[in-house]
Amino acid sequence: MSKAAELANLIGNINAGGGGVNRNAIINGAMNVAQRQVSATGLGNTADSYPTLDRFKLSCDTSAATAGRLTMSQDSSAPSGFANSLKLACTTADTSIAAGELCALFQPIEGQNLQAFAKGTADAKPFAVSFYVKGNASATYMLELKDTDNTRLVHRQFSVTTDWTRIEVSFPKDTTGAFDDDNAKSLELRIFLHAGSNYTSGTYTANTWAGQTSANRAVGISSFFDSTDRTFFLTGVQLEVGQNPTEFEHEPFENTLLKCQRYYEHCYDLLGTHFPADDVAFGNGMTLHNANCWADDNLRVQVHFLVRKRAVPTTTAYSVSGLGNGSTANRWDWYDGGWGEMTGATNMAETTAVGIHVSIIDADATNKSAYMAAGGWDADAEL
């Protein structure tokens, strides 16, 4: 896009009520943050989850028992101006597609972050979506915005080639159905990659907001699972107020990380090393927490999150190996001149911290001060 065209689009968006800084409603659109892991295999028949890159959720219908499988990863292949992309690679093909099969990639967005669109009012604003894609061969997929508060949809097919291509889509304003102003999900930006006839047998009507008809949602798309050669790369995802997509809004990495940690935070050790899910040896990754005795053989520790969570999170504490008997999953160890195992952990989380109470096995903690060591912990407040 030329600078003149970019300026014209930006001015048009400002006139339509958008533009300016912080205009991108998508978090981690440049695919820079992957707190959980950088690669996950065997995906394709699992419940909605965040396998790798933060804020990008994989949705596959488990009831239809999809045979296709894929690997999802953070990849260094990217268009100019980007360093990372989200990569999907088919590892098991599925050429006999059952009616209920579905595989899609999406990001859910809080209603309170969408109020600038003024959806459902006489002053409603248009939606501009842009992103970069490529694959191993030509393919057609479906981009969809779904208003989950009012079950209203709008969609557009797009094409993928072997070169990086910027997709630019302008969706019209919708004066029906306002987004709730709260911390719950109000909108999904979704890309359909594979679907059975329950989602493909209807009529394709582009760029028209309407109530949900499942058969219309993925009409005319290719199947990502048609071959083990199939790949799909995505980056530079942006959703903004306005009639025209504008240049991707890059932001400092730390800003993106803080936004992601509102939904999910993973414990790091004192040196900043990322913990695996379990079984971290002493000296190779461990966080020590000051603990207070609150009853015989019991310790209490409070872990403060780096970022206040969207809602009270689900928390998990992972074990340490090589300390006491701490090879059992979800157990912490304690130290007061020697290591001992703790069990019976109960997590009591708030949006800012989690308090963990544990009982010490074969030890007397009365009136003692101690450290508690954990292999790691997760706080999950995802939509």
Secondary structure as GFF3:
##gff-version 3
##sequence-region A 1 383
A	DSSP	alpha_helix	3	15	.	.	.	ID=ss1
A	DSSP	beta_strand	39	43	.	.	.	ID=ss2
A	DSSP	beta_strand	57	60	.	.	.	ID=ss3
A	DSSP	three_ten_helix	62	64	.	.	.	ID=ss4
A	DSSP	beta_strand	69	75	.	.	.	ID=ss5
A	DSSP	beta_strand	85	92	.	.	.	ID=ss6
A	DSSP	beta_strand	102	110	.	.	.	ID=ss7
A	DSSP	three_ten_helix	111	113	.	.	.	ID=ss8
A	DSSP	three_ten_helix	115	117	.	.	.	ID=ss9
A	DSSP	beta_strand	127	135	.	.	.	ID=ss10
A	DSSP	beta_strand	139	147	.	.	.	ID=ss11
A	DSSP	beta_strand	152	160	.	.	.	ID=ss12
A	DSSP	beta_strand	165	171	.	.	.	ID=ss13
A	DSSP	beta_strand	185	195	.	.	.	ID=ss14
A	DSSP	alpha_helix	197	200	.	.	.	ID=ss15
A	DSSP	beta_strand	210	211	.	.	.	ID=ss16
A	DSSP	three_ten_helix	214	216	.	.	.	ID=ss17
A	DSSP	three_ten_helix	224	226	.	.	.	ID=ss18
A	DSSP	beta_strand	231	241	.	.	.	ID=ss19
A	DSSP	alpha_helix	253	261	.	.	.	ID=ss20
A	DSSP	beta_strand	264	266	.	.	.	ID=ss21
A	DSSP	beta_strand	280	281	.	.	.	ID=ss22
A	DSSP	beta_strand	287	295	.	.	.	ID=ss23
A	DSSP	beta_strand	298	304	.	.	.	ID=ss24
A	DSSP	beta_strand	314	318	.	.	.	ID=ss25
A	DSSP	beta_strand	320	321	.	.	.	ID=ss26
A	DSSP	beta_strand	333	335	.	.	.	ID=ss27
A	DSSP	beta_strand	339	349	.	.	.	ID=ss28
A	DSSP	beta_strand	353	360	.	.	.	ID=ss29
A	DSSP	beta_strand	369	374	.	.	.	ID=ss30
A	DSSP	beta_strand	376	380	.	.	.	ID=ss31
###
